[in-house]
């Protein structure tokens, strides 16, 4: 209740301070222009993170431009809640727009989104994100799973890898007992099946837990070695072609706020969102991974491709999880066909 009251008070102040009323150009002196609608986007990634700088902020600027200033998005430097709370924050109106990981939610509301978390999905974050948007929305009921919000975008980060400070991962046995931070979802299940100890920790807490020895390593893409300054705490990075996993992300909006926007401006925003935002966010992740790779090399981290036997173990276990997921879907959803379509789009064969 406190969050909701705070939000109402905040929006009241924002409306009072941010409303813009003026004369319409060329429409006659007596016709007033509609007030500017300011939307608050709660952001929990570091403000300097490439996804914020190269995806969210340009997207917001473009929306301002195409709506001729009628819709403005203010990206907060600090979030209004914890990362796992962000979907419900948009649904309940605590924030107007939010983003986050589907795997942060512990229930099954986003079960179909798991298609974008499996191993061997692709090597390019933009291609993966575009495939995820297309397959999830066209074949797996993305809008239904995001009920209570207006779905603006979906995306993925770059290929997931294993970073750790204890030992090189040359076989499945090397994963046994390793304490790994995982984002939940498929990769947590996969690492548990290899007898690793999985710990769900928000990204912002990883540095402290690594430095204190609470965890031995992380499942992440390359990016956090730079964006969360982890490179100096790690010694080994193990890569698998197509990624050992991925994460799926949503960008959603409070439906009441969406309905308050004119149909004309809704259409303009939609054109900048969806598949277009998936590509933009994926390209930002590619840039972020490049920075992470540079940080890894500078720190002297040993970066190696997983040996063939380990890759085959991941494929075998991954196939088991994929089949279980596909069989769990509601009638009308063909998980196996959707996965085949996804991998065809990204050019990866499992």
CORBEL-V188551 format. One record per backbone hydrogen bond with DSSP energy under -0.5 kcal/mol. NH is the residue of the N-H (numbers start at 0). CO is the residue of the C=O. Records with the same first field share a line. If there is no record, write none. Layout:
NH = CO ; CO
This chain:
4 = 0
5 = 1
6 = 2
7 = 3
8 = 4
9 = 5
10 = 6
11 = 7
12 = 8
13 = 9
14 = 10
15 = 11
16 = 12
17 = 13
18 = 14
20 = 18
23 = 30
26 = 23
30 = 27
31 = 29
32 = 21
36 = 69
37 = 35
38 = 36 ; 71
40 = 38 ; 73
41 = 39 ; 96
42 = 40
48 = 45
51 = 48
52 = 48
53 = 49
54 = 50
55 = 50
56 = 51
58 = 54
59 = 55
60 = 56
61 = 57
62 = 58
63 = 59
64 = 60
65 = 61
66 = 62
67 = 64
68 = 63
69 = 66
71 = 36
73 = 38 ; 71
74 = 72
75 = 40 ; 73
84 = 81
85 = 82
88 = 84
89 = 85
90 = 86
91 = 87
92 = 88
93 = 88
94 = 88
95 = 39
96 = 39
97 = 251
98 = 41
99 = 249
101 = 247
103 = 100
104 = 101
105 = 103
110 = 107
112 = 109
113 = 110
114 = 111
115 = 112
116 = 113
117 = 113 ; 114
119 = 242
120 = 241
121 = 241
127 = 123
128 = 124
129 = 125
130 = 126
131 = 127
132 = 128
133 = 129
134 = 130
135 = 131
136 = 132
137 = 133
138 = 134
139 = 134 ; 135
141 = 135
144 = 140
145 = 141
146 = 143
148 = 145
149 = 252
150 = 148
151 = 149 ; 250
152 = 250
154 = 248
156 = 246
159 = 244
160 = 219
161 = 237
162 = 160 ; 217
163 = 235
164 = 215
169 = 167
173 = 170
174 = 171
175 = 172
176 = 194
177 = 174
179 = 177 ; 196
180 = 216
181 = 198
186 = 183
187 = 183
188 = 184
189 = 185
190 = 186
191 = 187
192 = 188
193 = 189 ; 190
194 = 191
195 = 190
196 = 177
197 = 195
198 = 179
200 = 181 ; 198
204 = 201
205 = 202
208 = 204
209 = 205
210 = 206
211 = 207
212 = 208 ; 209
213 = 208
214 = 208
215 = 178
216 = 178
217 = 162
218 = 180
219 = 160 ; 217
224 = 221
225 = 222
226 = 222
227 = 223
228 = 225
229 = 223
230 = 224
232 = 229
233 = 229 ; 230
234 = 163
235 = 163
236 = 301
237 = 161
238 = 236 ; 303
242 = 239
243 = 159
245 = 116
248 = 154
249 = 99
250 = 152
251 = 97
252 = 149
253 = 95
254 = 147
257 = 253
258 = 254
259 = 255
260 = 257
265 = 261
266 = 262
267 = 263
268 = 264
269 = 265
270 = 266
271 = 267 ; 268
272 = 268 ; 269
273 = 151
275 = 272
276 = 272
277 = 273
278 = 274
279 = 275
280 = 276
281 = 277
282 = 278
283 = 279
284 = 280
285 = 281
286 = 282
287 = 283
288 = 284
289 = 285
290 = 286
291 = 287
292 = 288
293 = 289
294 = 290
295 = 291
296 = 292
297 = 293
298 = 294
299 = 295 ; 296
300 = 295
301 = 234
302 = 300
303 = 236 ; 301
305 = 238
309 = 306
310 = 306
311 = 307
312 = 308
313 = 309
314 = 310
315 = 311
316 = 312
317 = 313
318 = 314
319 = 315
320 = 316
321 = 317
322 = 318
323 = 319
324 = 320
325 = 321
326 = 322
327 = 323 ; 324
328 = 324 ; 325
332 = 329
333 = 331
334 = 332
337 = 333
338 = 334
339 = 335
340 = 336
341 = 337
342 = 338
343 = 339
344 = 340
345 = 341
346 = 342
347 = 342
